[in-house]
């Protein structure tokens, strides 16, 4: 499905941005790069910035016009720094645009079109799009570097396509019984060191309960804490001898 | 609130990445840039890539260690390409990490730490963090350029700040400096009670670091823990008289 999503770069001036775009795409599982009249391509600078994504540069399709790049696409998304509708086209923030891209890429090719570093997409290019997408940004400085804009869009597409949440490793946690024994031990030591004084018990134990219940020591950590308590007991007992 | 969020770059090798980071930050309304021993700074290349964000470079704070950069922070987020827990610290995808950052930045400084281009963050740096954040990516090529990773995190923060549903944090957390003093105190007491023995130091201190960084005692809880340590010291000292 991600293979149905292409990135189209128009008249890119800095070859470094082409390389950075390739890397950003591959990081997010995209592979189809189209270049409309790039200023310089191929180039060492692009290769260097592409890092492990040089294969995308090697397979990039270089064409003479946007029309060629999007000819077989069923949906064309134009990216724009403008956050106001200008062409009576739907204008979506990146996240919603990405959801639409993913939904449609199941059935056919979809293009994401990015404009020049200095001036973005021309009006006649914006008009060839079905939807415009903008990246929510600081209104005082909203224009992202083109490779950064590509990174964000590709990320939102990856997130929309792969919504499963990563499971973290299961740790072994102590049973409640073990926690109870720990609390008893802790209380014993705190009385031994006079941190808890019979006539002024306060809420210390409640507070410690709350802290350790929230922080959830793993079993090995709990064993370490028990060891610390024992070391205090033994030290104090020895002095009492 | 966004002014409470700082980006910390460690040992950045390519000055262009520093400039790109500044632009990415400003695009998303962030302004506080900290540089730990950058290879080259200031530089023309950084200025050029920063474009309209040169003010962030001019105001960047250059320091000699991560400790200095995060001393006054209440929450430290380490970014990592690893998607498996390695340090028993919470590991969140960027979107959830950003929600937590925004919630906590209302009450105090928060740091986002990014590592070297080639090798990311070292283990001792990751251990100074409370939470690790990763960017969901193509498992076959998951490592983003550092400025792209910054762009994505800053974007998620901007989106989370814009979203009224984020939960604000009520608790007051200690600064990293206070945590350092606590660790020193803890170590002192553990040596006093012979829980740590000079010839067999083991990894106890690392493990305790990990536990307390993860569990994040609130300020009142930390004060209580300090009180416990003092009570042990005094008890042991008295026996020594």
Interface residues (C-beta under 8 A of the other chain):
Chain A: X20 X23 X24 X26 X27 X28 X29 X49 X51 X52 X53 X95 X135 X136 X137 X138 X141 X142 X143 X144 X145 X147 X148 X151 X152 X155 X158 X159 X162 X165 X166 X168 X169 X171 X190 X192 X193 X194 X195 X204 X207 X208 X211 X212 X214 X215 X216 X217 X218 X220 X221 X224 X227 X228 X231 X232 X234 X235 X236 X238 X239 X240
Chain B: X20 X23 X24 X26 X27 X28 X29 X49 X51 X52 X53 X83 X84 X85 X88 X91 X93 X95 X134 X135 X136 X137 X138 X141 X142 X143 X144 X145 X147 X148 X151 X152 X155 X158 X159 X162 X190 X192 X193 X194 X195 X204 X207 X208 X211 X214 X215 X216 X217 X220 X221 X224 X227 X228 X231 X232 X234 X235 X236 X238 X239 X240
